[in-house]
Amino acid sequence: MPKFRPDDFHGIHAILYALFDGQEKLDRAAMRRQGGICLASGVHGMAALGLATEVAKLTEAERRTIMDWTAEDTAGKVPLAFTIFGSSVAEQVAQVRHAESVGADWVILQPPGGSYGASEYMRFFGRVAEATDLPVAIQNAPAFFGRGLTSDEIRDLDTLHTNIRLIKGEGPVTDIAGLIERTEGRLPVFNGRGGLELVDNFRIGCRGMILAPDCIDHAVRAYEAFRAGDEAAAEAEYAKMLPAAVFVMQGIENLICYGKRLFGARAGIAIQDRAPAMRPNEIGLAMVQRFADNLGRLQG
């Protein structure tokens, strides 16, 4: 049984980067340090295997390994989620089964590749959701995937499958506000996009944000200040991270190239790429260092 339930999910959840060694293999020590830094920063949840984790570059065995490591390092301290990636129902269900086995509290379903009608994606998600008792979130990120569901389609999916309990959005506040309105607040919504429009996401009723860890400490402080009713302090923390968030969120490859290096510079972890990858240039590396100096060292 999961230790945490959907009503417990709130705040800033970290989505881990995939950290590699010089031979392009997953680096256990670096991944352990990343998880420790996130917990020391006060995150309210942990997640892995999303876009920031470069899930499409990982073998199925490596995805299971990251589940094992993340569950071990999180040790039940905060809710744990895994994004489920796969091109077929069977592949996604197999990943869900492993998530269950390591003690995940919820799973986030990514749409499979291809270009299909909404009804096909809804049936796909429904079949995977029916295979588990875990709370299920749908990742709805049309700007990144080139496909997605409307607010009404998400509402209908929730009606058909009672364990579809959350939404992982990737969109501007104006779109997320419409989603919350159309689903009548029944489905807690977590946004992402590197923390852009952070405080306004809280204002419209987002339950929280799922963010890569490059600016995670400032995001946590912003959320806690907002939760305490101090919007000025929340905005001040957001202002500190905003230039870096804008820089890294120019696209997913840019996030993986420069966001990961920003995290590495703040955490004291050397960053290695797994090919194919966007390679940094001198201007970008100089910006990373300037942002890292301004944001300060990550603790933990």
Buried (B, 14 or more C-beta within 10 A) or exposed (E): EBEBEBEBBBBBBBBBBBBBBEEEEBBEEBBBBBBBBBBEBBBBBBBBBBBBBBBEBBEEEBBBBBBEBBBEBBEEEBBBBBBBBBEEBEBBBBBBEBBBEBBBBBBBBBBBEEEEEBEEBBBBBBBBBBBBEBBBBBBBBBEBBEBBBBBEBBBBBBEEBEBBBBBBBBBBBEBBBBBBEBBEEEBBBBBBBBBBBBBBBBBBEBBBBBBBBBBBBBBBBBBBBBEEEEBEBBBBBBEBBBBBBEBBBEEBEBBBBBBBBBBBBBBEBEBBBBEEBBEBEEEBBEBBEBBBEEBEEBEB
